[in-house]
Amino acid sequence: MSATPIPDGRNTRWEAHRRQRRNDLIRSARAAVHSIGPEVSMEEIASHAGTSKSVFYRYFNDKQGLQQAVAQASIDFMETELKKAGKSAPSARDGLYTMVLVYLQLANSSPNVYNFSTAIPTGMNIFRQNMARFLQRAVEHVFPHYKNADSTAANKNLAYYWAVAAVGFVRAAGEEWIAETGYPTRLSAEELAHRIANWLLVGLESQSTEEHPQED
């Protein structure tokens, strides 16, 4: 007879149920934040979800725990979309442009959810670290010599520091742009993404007409 215990099917089903329930609550919270705003209360979130606050507290402990879960879900989705954009691009410049554009479009699709997710330090750290590591891998793939640069800390090479700086640059510009919703002189997402990509790869003197992405 095997000494390996046989998994309890009831426990497995219960864990799957809890994961599904937790994911459903995160989606409900996102919908409430999108409709009501980033300052939404736990009571409003629960009411919008058709349940009680105690249910949310059971899965997330407190509002900050819920914000962290919403932030992680949002960043996971954004990272998936950025990877798709990067893989489909024919060049490094096009890849950076497309990824910046995807970030702007996703954040702008629900500023309330974006602001809710990044309102706490944990949420902002999730965003910064995940995006920086993703961009670092992209840079190392295109420019291998950045991967082997001397550094004083593990995995923190020139590609990493460029990625951290790029995330801060894109986020600061993007958040200013998101706040300008409704302004008649607001740049399009495409125009801002093109300029940001040029600034990051070429510099401030880059011409706006150079290598502008082709539009269908």
C-alpha positions, 0 to 999 in steps of 0.5 A: 500500500502507498504511504502517500495520502489520498487527496480529499476531494471535498477539500479540493472542491472547497479550495476551488470554490473559495478561489472562484468566490474570491475572484468573483468578489474582486470583479464585483469590487472593480465594477463598484469602483468603476461606477462609484469612484476610488473613494468608494466605501466597503459598504458601497462595494458590498451593496453593489455586489449584492452581499455584506461587508463581512463576506469581503472581510472574510476574504480580504481582511480589510479595505487595504487587502481588497485594494491590494487584490484589485491592484494585483488583478489589474496589473496581471491583466495589464502585463498580459496585454503588454506581453501581447503588444510587445511580441507583435511589434516588429522592432524595439521602438514599435514594441515600446510605443505599443506597450506605452499605448496599451498602458494608456488605453487600459488606465484610461478605460477606468481611471477610477479603478486605476486610482483605487489600485494605486492609492496604497503603497502596496498597490503602487509597488505591485505596479512598479515592480511588475512593470519594471521587471517586465521591461527589464526582460524586454530590454535584455532580449533586444540589447543583451549587453545590458544584461551582463553589465556590472552591478552591486545587487543581484538582477539589478543591471543597467536594463533594470535601472532603465526599466525602473526609470521608464516606468516612473516616466510613463506613469507620471506622464500617463497619470497627468494625461488621464486627469485631463479627460474632457480637455479640448486640447488633450493629446490622443493616446497614440500621440502621447505614446509616440512621444513618450517612446521617442523621449525614452529611446532618442531624447527630448530633441526627437522629432515628432514626425520621425518614425511615426507609427503607421495608421490603418 
